[in-house]
Amino acid sequence: MNLLNSPELLDRLAAAYGLGTLRGGARRRFETLARQSATVRAAALIWQERFASMTELQAHQQPSPNVWKRIENLLDPAPAAAVATPKENAMLDKLRRGLGPWRGAALAGVVASVAAVVVGVNLSRDVSSREGQLAQVRQQGTQLARQNAELAARMQAMPQIQYVAVLADDKSAASMLVTFDPRQNTLTLKRVGGFQEAADKSLQLWALPPAGGPRSLGVLGSGAVMKMTAAEGEVREMPALAVSLEPKGGVPGAGGPTGPVLFKGAMLQTTL
């Protein structure tokens, strides 16, 4: 595994190396990687510096007097009924003097153990804090991904208008707005004027091609907004649109409008 591609694993191995808990072949492999990579060396040095600073800040603690008492009892047992000779006393004094360095070593071991426990606790807290931060980052990333997905869905649902026409009457008063969405193949008509056909009449939409007669696109309802299905190729061939007033239900498209043409206008390609 390439540690440079796994920053979290590199950080944990560097922490274990600095603490001294990375041993054996794993420690030798880590040292080999450190000699080859400046990034690995830097991670190890950072954790060694952290541990060094934490042990320096620990207050010195004196061992309990009971500790020395137990050591003396173990190393210098004195039989209650026996009386030591001068020669034996000299040997005991010599033995006590020889135990001085061992007492210092024992004290150093106690201090090292305390430091290791403190460093281990601090490391555990640091790892827990990092895991909490990573969990929070993951949660924020999940929320951001969800928001992006919702935004993409909304943008996908929004109409992509590429064609628009304003149908006006003979006085150039706008009466109907026509838009076309090629993504949804939807032709949308919205009444913008005050005209309303009688109950026995219908409005019919016509395409006015460059050549040939008008072609019916359908009969309009009485609502304020109406939608029709149309292909982009058909809309592209509609240079102009017209709306006529016809009997209820409209007329066949083959013969063209039978009633008056109320509104008309050019279909323009644009982007809104």
VOLUM-221707 format. One record per residue (C-alpha): residue in one letter; residue number from 1; x, y, z. Coordinates in steps of 0.001 Angstrom, whole numbers. Example, Ala and Ser with C-alpha at 12.3 -4.5 7.8 and 13.67 -1.06 7.14 Angstrom:
2
  code  pos        X        Y        Z
     A    1    12300    -4500     7800
     S    2    13670    -1060     7140
This chain:
272
  code  pos        X        Y        Z
     M    1        0        0        0
     N    2     1236     3484     -830
     L    3     1055     5491     2406
     L    4     1089     8765      471
     N    5    -2335     7847     -919
     S    6    -3698     7178     2593
     P    7    -2998    10235     4798
     E    8    -5055     8849     7722
     L    9    -3064     5572     7834
     L   10      225     7480     7509
     D   11     -747     9699    10437
     R   12    -1582     6719    12653
     L   13     1633     4850    11802
     A   14     3692     7985    12446
     A   15     1972     8400    15830
     A   16     2677     4773    16758
     Y   17     6291     5170    15627
     G   18     6765     8333    17698
     L   19     5163     6691    20752
     G   20     7295     3568    20382
     T   21     4422     1092    19997
     L   22     5309      337    16353
     R   23     7785    -2513    16643
     G   24     9429    -5345    14759
     G   25     9123    -5601    11017
     A   26     6459    -2887    10856
     R   27     8839     -392    12481
     R   28    11671    -1353    10119
     R   29     9415     -997     7085
     F   30     8260     2398     8301
     E   31    11863     3544     8767
     T   32    12682     2373     5236
     L   33     9778     4396     3870
     A   34    10865     7397     5927
     R   35    14326     7279     4368
     Q   36    12754     7217      910
     S   37     9983     9796     1374
     A   38    10232    13275     2858
     T   39     6479    13219     3576
     V   40     6791    10105     5767
     R   41     9811    11580     7555
     A   42     7938    14793     8240
     A   43     4945    12901     9682
     A   44     7227    10910    12015
     L   45     9107    14024    13163
     I   46     5853    15877    13845
     W   47     4582    13124    16146
     Q   48     7978    12777    17883
     E   49     7921    16508    18557
     R   50     4388    16273    19953
     F   51     5286    13467    22338
     A   52     8467    15217    23418
     S   53     6575    18393    24254
     M   54     3924    16472    26192
     T   55     6464    14630    28369
     E   56     8336    17845    29091
     L   57     5170    19463    30396
     Q   58     4420    16657    32848
     A   59     5073    17539    36489
     H   60     7725    15512    38310
     Q   61     6273    13044    40786
     Q   62     8090    11483    43701
     P   63     7343     7840    44388
     S   64     5508     7003    47593
     P   65     7708     6206    50655
     N   66     5953     2875    50762
     V   67     7575     1998    47438
     W   68    11089     2384    48910
     K   69    10022      500    52014
     R   70     8832    -2471    49991
     I   71    12028    -2465    47927
     E   72    14149    -2451    51091
     N   73    12117    -5263    52583
     L   74    12601    -7345    49473
     L   75    16327    -6619    49096
     D   76    17363    -6435    52770
     P   77    15412    -8972    54827
     A   78    16714    -8999    58440
     P   79    15898   -12097    60532
     A   80    14432   -11067    63833
     A   81    16285   -13705    65862
     A   82    19717   -13394    64198
     V   83    22389   -10841    65042
     A   84    24580    -9782    62153
     T   85    28324    -9899    62588
     P   86    30531    -6929    61662
     K   87    31585    -8790    58549
     E   88    27950    -9333    57534
     N   89    27163    -5650    58192
     A   90    30031    -4623    55901
     M   91    28699    -6889    53164
     L   92    25177    -5465    53559
     D   93    26509    -1883    53345
     K   94    28367    -2790    50171
     L   95    25220    -4351    48756
     R   96    23175    -1245    49569
     R   97    25738      988    47831
     G   98    25605    -1293    44796
     L   99    21828     -945    44683
     G  100    22023     2845    44206
     P  101    22107     2766    40374
     W  102    19317      197    40339
     R  103    17160     2469    42446
     G  104    17733     5292    39923
     A  105    16834     2950    37081
     A  106    13665     1881    38883
     L  107    12701     5525    39380
     A  108    13354     6233    35700
     G  109    11170     3270    34772
     V  110     8325     4565    36931
     V  111     8579     8023    35359
     A  112     8691     6511    31859
     S  113     5612     4421    32594
     V  114     3698     7458    33862
     A  115     4761     9456    30793
     A  116     3678     6620    28481
     V  117      245     6463    30140
     V  118     -227    10245    29887
     V  119      914    10278    26254
     G  120    -1382     7349    25468
     V  121    -4379     9148    26993
     N  122    -3577    12343    25073
     L  123    -3123    10347    21868
     S  124    -6481     8645    22405
     R  125    -8136    12022    22895
     D  126    -6437    13376    19782
     V  127    -7550    10379    17703
     S  128   -11119    10681    19041
     S  129   -11133    14384    18188
     R  130    -9859    13659    14689
     E  131   -12482    10952    14190
     G  132   -15182    13386    15330
     Q  133   -13923    16000    12887
     L  134   -13812    13432    10070
     A  135   -17372    12343    10877
     Q  136   -18504    15973    10769
     V  137   -16734    16506     7420
     R  138   -18362    13345     6042
     Q  139   -21773    14540     7226
     Q  140   -21239    17947     5640
     G  141   -20098    16242     2428
     T  142   -23235    14085     2405
     Q  143   -25435    17144     2922
     L  144   -23601    19018      161
     A  145   -23991    16063    -2222
     R  146   -27711    15894    -1400
     Q  147   -28102    19621    -2004
     N  148   -26239    19340    -5320
     A  149   -28486    16461    -6375
     E  150   -31601    18448    -5451
     L  151   -30297    21478    -7349
     A  152   -29501    19350   -10397
     A  153   -33010    17865   -10268
     R  154   -34554    21321   -10052
     M  155   -32458    22576   -12951
     Q  156   -33431    19498   -14948
     A  157   -37108    20163   -14225
     M  158   -36869    23841   -15195
     P  159   -38060    24543   -18737
     Q  160   -35374    25117   -21336
     I  161   -37070    27674   -23526
     Q  162   -35532    28029   -26994
     Y  163   -38481    29351   -29008
     V  164   -40885    32164   -28153
     A  165   -43723    33976   -29945
     V  166   -45971    36865   -28927
     L  167   -49336    36630   -30651
     A  168   -51031    40021   -31015
     D  169   -54317    41253   -32431
     D  170   -54757    43652   -35350
     K  171   -54007    46544   -33002
     S  172   -50637    45000   -32006
     A  173   -51925    44318   -28494
     A  174   -50303    41197   -27049
     S  175   -52901    38531   -26322
     M  176   -50984    35260   -26021
     L  177   -47401    34231   -25153
     V  178   -46117    31009   -26728
     T  179   -42936    29229   -25591
     F  180   -41384    25896   -26566
     D  181   -39207    23626   -24396
     P  182   -37282    21126   -26585
     R  183   -36154    19166   -23519
     Q  184   -39748    18324   -22642
     N  185   -41126    18687   -26202
     T  186   -43760    21001   -24755
     L  187   -45438    23964   -26407
     T  188   -46886    26270   -23711
     L  189   -49475    28978   -24431
     K  190   -50363    31617   -21844
     R  191   -53161    34168   -22207
     V  192   -51819    37651   -21505
     G  193   -54733    39696   -22844
     G  194   -58323    40032   -21738
     F  195   -59963    38164   -24615
     Q  196   -62314    35299   -23666
     E  197   -64244    33335   -26287
     A  198   -67947    32630   -25909
     A  199   -69197    29306   -24575
     D  200   -70107    28064   -28064
     K  201   -66753    29011   -29580
     S  202   -63193    27633   -29415
     L  203   -59777    29067   -30167
     Q  204   -57681    26995   -32582
     L  205   -53883    27272   -33002
     W  206   -52395    27195   -36493
     A  207   -48848    26907   -37840
     L  208   -48107    29169   -40789
     P  209   -45348    27414   -42781
     P  210   -43274    29252   -45426
     A  211   -45087    27357   -48166
     G  212   -48503    25802   -48243
     G  213   -51639    26444   -46213
     P  214   -52027    26754   -42442
     R  215   -51680    23539   -40403
     S  216   -53729    22988   -37284
     L  217   -51791    22396   -34061
     G  218   -54826    21858   -31862
     V  219   -57825    23405   -30160
     L  220   -57115    25552   -27109
     G  221   -58881    25182   -23809
     S  222   -60441    27968   -21829
     G  223   -57743    28013   -19124
     A  224   -55132    30696   -18648
     V  225   -52270    28304   -19490
     M  226   -52367    25504   -22048
     K  227   -49740    22906   -23004
     M  228   -49308    20914   -26199
     T  229   -46867    18232   -27254
     A  230   -44684    19084   -30224
     A  231   -41329    18010   -31643
     E  232   -38494    20493   -32078
     G  233   -38336    19751   -35806
     E  234   -41979    20745   -36175
     V  235   -41504    23966   -34200
     R  236   -38414    24854   -36219
     E  237   -40586    24747   -39351
     M  238   -43114    27186   -37839
     P  239   -41972    30688   -38802
     A  240   -45298    32080   -37554
     L  241   -48356    31087   -35520
     A  242   -51970    32200   -35648
     V  243   -55090    31729   -33513
     S  244   -58545    31697   -35092
     L  245   -62031    31757   -33578
     E  246   -63908    28587   -34565
     P  247   -67105    26732   -33636
     K  248   -67013    24742   -30419
     G  249   -64470    21946   -30748
     G  250   -62605    23467   -33701
     V  251   -62552    22565   -37354
     P  252   -60581    19990   -39386
     G  253   -57076    21186   -40070
     A  254   -57025    20312   -43770
     G  255   -59181    23215   -44860
     G  256   -57543    25920   -42756
     P  257   -59327    28439   -40484
     T  258   -63039    28980   -41101
     G  259   -63422    31842   -38647
     P  260   -61581    35104   -38190
     V  261   -57860    35083   -37279
     L  262   -57701    36917   -33956
     F  263   -53971    36771   -33096
     K  264   -50755    36014   -34921
     G  265   -47011    36451   -34489
     A  266   -43573    35198   -35535
     M  267   -41899    32252   -33779
     L  268   -38387    33336   -32797
     Q  269   -35518    31125   -31630
     T  270   -34008    32460   -28446
     T  271   -32904    31457   -24920
     L  272   -34751    32641   -21813
